[in-house]
Amino acid sequence: MKRVPFTKDQLEAIVTKYPTPFHIYDEKAIRENARELHKAFSWNEGYKEYFAVKALPNPVICKILAEEGCGFDCSSLTELMLSKALGVTGSNIKFSSNATPAEEFEFARALGATINLDDISHIDFLAKHGGIPEVISCRYNPGGDFVAGNAVMGSPGEAKYGFTRPQLTEGFNRLMALGVKEFGLHAFLASNILDERYYPALAKTLFITAAELMEDTGAKIAFINLSGGVGIPYKPEDKKQDIFQIAGDVEKAYNEVFGPLGIKPAIFTELGRYMTGPYGYLVSRVLHQKHTHKEYVGLDACAANLMRPAMYGAYHHITIMGKEGAPRDHMYDVTGALCENNDKFAIDRMLPEVDIGDLLVIHDTGAHGHAMGYNYNGRLRSAEVLLKEDGSTELIRRAETPKDYFATIDFLGLNDIV
């Protein structure tokens, strides 16, 4: 059974302060998870986690992770601005982007962020817009399918990201000619993988590639960035990844490849989903029930608040507060109010009998939940709330209002009526 960090009575008290829908995040669990990750990789002297800001770009959450020793993985101008506002600059930022505008490279360079180049053509572009730094990273795409054991983990050959292997050699040589003294190597080959072989297999691929590049070009590779991809157990039957086993297997590959070379590059990770995903919850109220060709439950939340189910058909577990132990003997489609038939949080989901007014909690929304919100149909994005370590709550982002929605336009005095 998937659990929530509050009782029905506690949640009823919370919703008197913050009207539904809203996302709520468990500070204690986020901090404990960050500490566990750092402990698992403590074998590597230079290890650092760079939280993928795109997963949950709330400054309060980012500040918590910075306090736990994390840097930030940024991929846009506003994510860089958020980092600067929190006092996180320099090598504590990794900037990984693609089809990058000139002003974003320039801003990243002004912050002293470590640039992770996505394409060989970006070398000349960066030289003109920000300049080539002495430390830089390059993103690798090996192409084809990425396989660990007999399992296909992903298909990087279909992805738009990264250098080919020949381009890495050419790119390193060009960058050294432009003054680069130290390199990093990065790859992101699959997403949300629930197989503990993924990270070690990715690591070994990068380690071997790094060793080849050093031999081919004479470059100094100072760090290997394993990026993200470690999955979380969205379904009750899914197993939480053993981060200590993963880190231990990465260490074995590290020693196997780098031990004979007598070098010790730092290991970096850029986990987003793993860091915060399981510790966020979308809280909603049941507004309607509909009995037609199917049984429907209508919520005051919609895909504007959580679009993963609509976009990917993704599973998010649902708890009906106060009915946690009741039999799941009723089948429902759980929907929002958008004028889109894919605005469904669950399809043919077995749940306890639902009543209008029930508080319904959707699990694992702490990454790519609120962050992916949008305003189709004029629907407004929800608030974000922090469940603090002492059990109190704090509003860390207010809900949008119609005034927010119309703020970027001014037509016939529209803003005067809101």
C-alpha positions as CSV (number, residue, x, y, z in Angstrom):
1,M,0.0,0.0,0.0
2,K,1.3,3.5,-0.9
3,R,0.9,5.8,2.1
4,V,0.6,9.6,2.6
5,P,2.3,11.6,5.3
6,F,-0.9,12.9,6.9
7,T,-4.2,11.6,8.2
8,K,-7.6,12.6,6.9
9,D,-8.2,14.9,9.9
10,Q,-4.8,16.5,9.4
11,L,-5.6,17.0,5.7
12,E,-9.0,18.4,6.4
13,A,-7.4,21.0,8.6
14,I,-4.9,21.9,5.9
15,V,-7.6,22.4,3.2
16,T,-9.3,24.9,5.5
17,K,-6.1,27.1,4.9
18,Y,-5.4,26.2,1.3
19,P,-8.4,25.5,-1.0
20,T,-8.1,22.5,-3.2
21,P,-6.5,21.6,-5.5
22,F,-2.9,22.0,-4.5
23,H,0.4,20.1,-4.5
24,I,1.9,19.4,-1.1
25,Y,5.5,18.4,-0.5
26,D,7.0,16.4,2.4
27,E,10.1,18.3,3.5
28,K,11.3,15.7,6.0
29,A,11.2,12.9,3.3
30,I,13.0,15.1,0.7
31,R,15.8,15.9,3.1
32,E,16.2,12.3,4.2
33,N,16.3,11.1,0.6
34,A,19.0,13.7,-0.3
35,R,21.2,12.6,2.7
36,E,20.8,8.9,1.7
37,L,21.9,9.7,-1.9
38,H,25.0,11.6,-0.7
39,K,25.9,8.7,1.7
40,A,25.5,6.2,-1.1
41,F,28.0,8.0,-3.3
42,S,30.4,9.1,-0.5
43,W,33.0,6.7,-1.9
44,N,33.7,9.3,-4.6
45,E,35.6,12.3,-3.1
46,G,34.3,14.8,-5.6
47,Y,30.7,13.6,-5.8
48,K,27.9,16.1,-6.1
49,E,24.2,15.9,-6.9
50,Y,22.9,18.7,-9.2
51,F,19.1,18.7,-8.7
52,A,17.3,18.9,-12.0
53,V,15.4,22.2,-11.4
54,K,13.0,21.4,-14.3
55,A,11.4,18.7,-12.1
56,L,10.2,21.0,-9.3
57,P,11.2,24.7,-9.9
58,N,10.0,26.1,-6.6
59,P,12.7,28.2,-4.8
60,V,11.7,26.9,-1.4
61,I,12.2,23.3,-2.5
62,C,15.4,24.2,-4.3
63,K,16.7,26.0,-1.1
64,I,16.0,22.9,0.9
65,L,18.1,20.8,-1.5
66,A,20.9,23.4,-1.6
67,E,21.0,23.2,2.2
68,E,21.5,19.4,1.8
69,G,24.5,20.0,-0.4
70,C,23.0,19.9,-3.9
71,G,23.8,22.1,-6.8
72,F,21.4,22.8,-9.6
73,D,21.0,21.4,-13.1
74,C,19.5,24.2,-15.2
75,S,18.3,24.2,-18.8
76,S,16.7,27.6,-19.3
77,L,17.2,31.3,-18.5
78,T,14.5,31.4,-15.7
79,E,16.0,28.3,-14.0
80,L,19.4,30.1,-14.1
81,M,17.7,33.2,-12.6
82,L,16.1,31.1,-9.8
83,S,19.6,29.7,-9.0
84,K,21.1,33.2,-8.9
85,A,18.3,34.4,-6.6
86,L,19.1,31.6,-4.2
87,G,22.8,32.5,-4.2
88,V,23.8,29.4,-6.1
89,T,26.3,30.3,-8.8
90,G,29.6,29.1,-10.3
91,S,30.4,25.4,-10.4
92,N,27.3,24.7,-8.3
93,I,25.3,25.1,-11.5
94,K,25.4,22.8,-14.5
95,F,23.8,24.3,-17.6
96,S,22.5,21.7,-20.0
97,S,20.3,22.9,-22.8
98,N,19.6,22.4,-26.5
99,A,18.7,24.8,-29.3
100,T,20.0,27.3,-26.9
101,P,19.4,31.1,-27.4
102,A,22.5,33.3,-27.3
103,E,21.3,35.2,-24.2
104,E,21.1,32.0,-22.2
105,F,24.7,31.0,-22.9
106,E,25.7,34.5,-22.0
107,F,23.8,34.5,-18.7
108,A,25.1,31.1,-17.8
109,R,28.7,32.2,-18.5
110,A,28.2,35.4,-16.4
111,L,27.1,33.2,-13.5
112,G,30.2,31.0,-13.9
113,A,28.0,27.9,-14.5
114,T,29.6,24.8,-16.0
115,I,28.3,24.5,-19.6
116,N,27.3,21.1,-20.9
117,L,27.4,21.4,-24.7
118,D,24.7,19.5,-26.5
119,D,26.1,19.6,-30.1
120,I,29.3,20.2,-31.8
121,S,27.9,23.2,-33.7
122,H,27.4,24.9,-30.3
123,I,31.2,25.3,-29.9
124,D,31.4,28.1,-32.4
125,F,28.1,29.5,-31.1
126,L,29.3,29.6,-27.5
127,A,32.6,31.2,-28.6
128,K,30.6,34.1,-30.0
129,H,28.0,34.3,-27.2
130,G,29.7,34.1,-23.8
131,G,33.1,32.7,-24.7
132,I,34.7,29.3,-24.2
133,P,35.5,28.6,-20.6
134,E,38.5,26.7,-19.2
135,V,36.2,23.9,-17.9
136,I,33.4,22.5,-20.1
137,S,31.3,19.4,-20.5
138,C,30.0,17.6,-23.5
139,R,26.9,15.5,-23.8
140,Y,27.3,12.0,-25.4
141,N,24.7,10.1,-27.5
142,P,26.0,6.6,-28.4
143,G,23.0,6.1,-30.8
144,G,21.0,2.9,-31.2
145,D,19.4,1.2,-28.3
146,F,21.0,1.2,-24.8
147,V,21.1,-2.3,-23.4
148,A,21.9,-3.6,-19.9
149,G,22.0,-7.4,-19.7
150,N,19.1,-8.5,-22.0
151,A,17.0,-5.4,-21.3
152,V,16.6,-2.5,-23.6
153,M,16.7,0.6,-21.3
154,G,16.2,3.3,-23.9
155,S,16.7,4.3,-27.5
156,P,19.2,7.2,-27.5
157,G,19.5,7.0,-31.3
158,E,15.9,8.4,-31.5
159,A,16.8,11.3,-29.1
160,K,17.7,14.8,-30.2
161,Y,20.4,15.2,-27.6
162,G,24.2,14.9,-27.7
163,F,27.4,14.4,-29.7
164,T,28.1,11.3,-31.6
165,R,31.3,9.4,-30.6
166,P,33.4,10.8,-33.6
167,Q,32.1,14.3,-32.8
168,L,33.3,14.0,-29.2
169,T,36.9,13.4,-30.4
170,E,36.6,16.3,-32.9
171,G,34.9,18.5,-30.3
172,F,37.5,17.9,-27.6
173,N,40.3,18.8,-29.9
174,R,38.6,21.9,-31.1
175,L,37.8,23.0,-27.5
176,M,41.3,22.4,-26.3
177,A,42.6,24.6,-29.2
178,L,40.2,27.3,-27.9
179,G,41.6,27.1,-24.4
180,V,39.7,24.4,-22.5
181,K,41.8,22.8,-19.8
182,E,39.4,20.4,-18.1
183,F,36.4,18.4,-19.5
184,G,33.3,16.6,-18.2
185,L,31.4,13.9,-20.0
186,H,27.7,13.6,-19.7
187,A,24.9,11.3,-21.0
188,F,21.2,10.8,-20.4
189,L,20.1,7.7,-22.2
190,A,16.8,6.7,-20.6
191,S,14.1,8.0,-18.3
192,N,12.4,6.6,-15.1
193,I,14.2,3.3,-15.2
194,L,13.3,0.8,-12.5
195,D,16.2,-1.5,-13.1
196,E,19.2,-1.1,-10.8
197,R,21.5,-2.1,-13.7
198,Y,20.8,1.1,-15.6
199,Y,23.1,3.6,-13.8
200,P,26.1,1.2,-13.5
201,A,25.7,0.3,-17.2
202,L,25.5,4.0,-18.2
203,A,28.5,4.7,-15.9
204,K,30.6,2.1,-17.5
205,T,29.8,3.3,-21.0
206,L,30.9,6.9,-19.9
207,F,34.0,5.7,-18.1
208,I,35.2,3.7,-21.1
209,T,34.4,6.6,-23.4
210,A,36.3,9.0,-21.2
211,A,39.3,6.7,-21.1
212,E,39.3,6.5,-24.9
213,L,38.9,10.3,-25.3
214,M,41.9,10.9,-22.9
215,E,44.0,8.5,-25.0
216,D,42.8,10.0,-28.3
217,T,43.1,13.6,-27.5
218,G,45.2,14.0,-24.3
219,A,42.3,15.8,-22.7
220,K,42.0,15.9,-18.9
221,I,38.5,14.7,-17.9
222,A,37.8,16.0,-14.4
223,F,34.2,14.7,-14.0
224,I,31.7,12.2,-15.3
225,N,28.1,13.3,-15.1
226,L,25.6,10.3,-14.9
227,S,22.7,12.7,-15.3
228,G,19.3,11.3,-14.2
229,G,17.1,8.4,-15.2
230,V,16.8,6.5,-11.9
231,G,13.1,5.8,-11.6
232,I,10.6,5.8,-8.8
233,P,7.9,3.3,-7.8
234,Y,4.7,4.9,-9.2
235,K,2.7,1.7,-8.9
236,P,2.2,0.0,-5.5
237,E,3.9,-3.2,-6.9
238,D,7.0,-1.3,-8.1
239,K,10.1,-1.6,-6.1
240,K,12.0,1.4,-4.8
241,Q,15.5,1.5,-6.2
242,D,18.3,0.5,-3.9
243,I,20.5,3.6,-4.3
244,F,23.3,1.9,-2.2
245,Q,23.5,-1.1,-4.5
246,I,23.4,1.3,-7.6
247,A,26.2,3.4,-6.2
248,G,28.2,0.4,-5.2
249,D,28.0,-1.1,-8.7
250,V,29.0,2.3,-10.2
251,E,32.0,2.2,-7.9
252,K,33.0,-1.2,-9.2
253,A,32.9,0.0,-12.8
254,Y,34.8,3.1,-11.8
255,N,37.6,1.1,-10.2
256,E,37.7,-1.3,-13.1
257,V,38.2,1.4,-15.7
258,F,40.0,4.2,-13.9
259,G,42.0,2.2,-11.3
260,P,44.6,1.1,-13.9
261,L,44.9,4.7,-15.2
262,G,45.5,6.1,-11.8
263,I,42.9,8.9,-12.1
264,K,39.9,9.8,-10.0
265,P,37.4,11.9,-11.8
266,A,34.5,13.3,-9.8
267,I,31.1,11.7,-10.2
268,F,28.1,14.0,-10.6
269,T,24.4,13.1,-10.9
270,E,21.4,15.2,-12.0
271,L,18.4,13.5,-10.4
272,G,15.1,15.2,-10.4
273,R,12.3,12.6,-10.3
274,Y,14.3,10.5,-7.8
275,M,14.9,13.4,-5.5
276,T,11.4,14.8,-5.1
277,G,9.0,12.8,-7.1
278,P,7.7,10.4,-4.4
279,Y,7.4,13.2,-1.8
280,G,4.7,15.3,-3.6
281,Y,1.0,14.8,-3.6
282,L,-1.9,16.5,-5.5
283,V,-4.8,17.1,-3.2
284,S,-8.2,17.4,-4.8
285,R,-11.9,17.3,-3.9
286,V,-14.5,15.2,-5.6
287,L,-17.1,17.6,-7.2
288,H,-19.2,15.4,-9.3
289,Q,-20.1,11.8,-10.3
290,K,-21.4,10.8,-13.6
291,H,-23.2,7.6,-14.5
292,T,-23.3,7.0,-18.3
293,H,-21.5,4.4,-20.4
294,K,-18.9,4.4,-17.6
295,E,-18.6,5.6,-14.0
296,Y,-16.9,8.9,-13.8
297,V,-15.5,10.9,-10.8
298,G,-15.0,14.6,-11.5
299,L,-12.4,16.5,-9.5
300,D,-11.6,20.1,-8.9
301,A,-8.1,19.3,-10.3
302,C,-7.4,18.7,-14.0
303,A,-4.5,18.1,-16.4
304,A,-3.5,21.7,-15.9
305,N,-2.4,20.6,-12.4
306,L,-0.9,17.2,-13.4
307,M,-0.6,16.4,-17.1
308,R,1.5,13.2,-17.0
309,P,-1.5,10.9,-17.1
310,A,-3.0,12.8,-20.1
311,M,0.3,13.2,-21.9
312,Y,1.9,9.8,-21.3
313,G,-0.9,7.6,-20.0
314,A,1.2,7.6,-16.8
315,Y,0.0,5.8,-13.7
316,H,-0.3,7.8,-10.5
317,H,-1.7,6.0,-7.5
318,I,-4.8,7.4,-5.9
319,T,-5.8,7.4,-2.2
320,I,-9.3,8.4,-1.0
321,M,-8.7,9.9,2.4
322,G,-10.5,8.0,5.2
323,K,-11.1,5.0,2.9
324,E,-7.5,3.7,2.8
325,G,-8.5,0.3,4.1
326,A,-11.7,0.0,2.2
327,P,-12.0,-2.6,-0.6
328,R,-11.2,-1.3,-4.1
329,D,-14.4,-2.8,-5.6
330,H,-15.7,0.1,-7.8
331,M,-14.3,1.0,-11.2
332,Y,-14.0,4.6,-12.2
333,D,-12.5,7.0,-14.7
334,V,-11.1,9.9,-12.6
335,T,-11.3,13.1,-14.6
336,G,-10.9,16.8,-14.6
337,A,-12.9,19.6,-16.3
338,L,-10.8,20.3,-19.4
339,C,-12.6,20.1,-22.8
340,E,-10.2,17.2,-23.7
341,N,-11.2,13.5,-23.4
342,N,-7.6,12.7,-22.2
343,D,-8.1,14.8,-19.1
344,K,-8.2,11.7,-16.9
345,F,-6.0,10.9,-13.9
346,A,-7.0,7.3,-14.1
347,I,-9.0,5.0,-16.5
348,D,-10.9,2.0,-15.3
349,R,-9.2,2.4,-11.9
350,M,-10.5,0.2,-9.0
351,L,-11.1,2.3,-6.0
352,P,-13.2,2.3,-2.9
353,E,-16.7,3.7,-3.4
354,V,-16.4,7.4,-4.0
355,D,-18.7,10.1,-2.6
356,I,-19.0,13.7,-3.6
357,G,-16.9,15.8,-1.2
358,D,-14.3,13.1,-0.7
359,L,-10.7,14.3,-0.5
360,L,-8.7,12.5,-3.1
361,V,-4.8,12.4,-3.1
362,I,-2.8,11.6,-6.2
363,H,0.6,10.3,-5.4
364,D,4.1,11.0,-6.7
365,T,3.6,14.4,-8.1
366,G,6.7,15.9,-6.6
367,A,8.5,15.9,-10.0
368,H,7.1,16.9,-13.4
369,G,3.8,17.7,-11.7
370,H,3.1,21.3,-11.0
371,A,6.1,22.1,-13.2
372,M,4.4,20.9,-16.3
373,G,1.2,22.8,-15.7
374,Y,-0.4,24.9,-18.4
375,N,-3.4,27.1,-19.0
376,Y,-5.4,25.4,-21.7
377,N,-9.2,26.2,-21.4
378,G,-8.2,29.1,-19.2
379,R,-7.7,26.7,-16.3
380,L,-5.5,28.1,-13.6
381,R,-2.5,26.4,-12.0
382,S,-2.8,25.4,-8.4
383,A,-0.9,26.4,-5.2
384,E,2.1,24.6,-3.8
385,V,2.3,23.8,-0.1
386,L,5.2,22.6,2.1
387,L,4.6,20.1,4.8
388,K,7.4,21.1,7.1
389,E,9.4,18.8,9.3
390,D,7.5,19.9,12.5
391,G,4.1,19.1,10.9
392,S,3.2,22.7,10.1
393,T,2.5,23.9,6.6
394,E,3.7,26.8,4.5
395,L,2.3,28.2,1.3
396,I,5.2,28.2,-1.1
397,R,3.4,29.2,-4.3
398,R,-0.1,30.7,-4.3
399,A,-2.7,29.6,-6.8
400,E,-3.0,31.5,-10.0
401,T,-5.9,34.0,-10.4
402,P,-7.7,35.3,-13.5
403,K,-5.6,38.4,-13.1
404,D,-2.5,36.3,-13.6
405,Y,-4.0,34.7,-16.6
406,F,-4.8,38.0,-18.3
407,A,-1.6,39.8,-17.1
408,T,0.2,39.6,-20.4
409,I,-2.5,41.0,-22.5
410,D,-4.6,44.2,-22.5
411,F,-7.6,44.2,-24.7
412,L,-10.6,46.5,-24.3
413,G,-9.9,47.0,-20.6
414,L,-10.0,43.3,-19.9
415,N,-7.6,43.7,-16.9
416,D,-10.0,46.2,-15.4
417,I,-12.7,43.5,-14.9
418,V,-10.4,41.1,-13.0
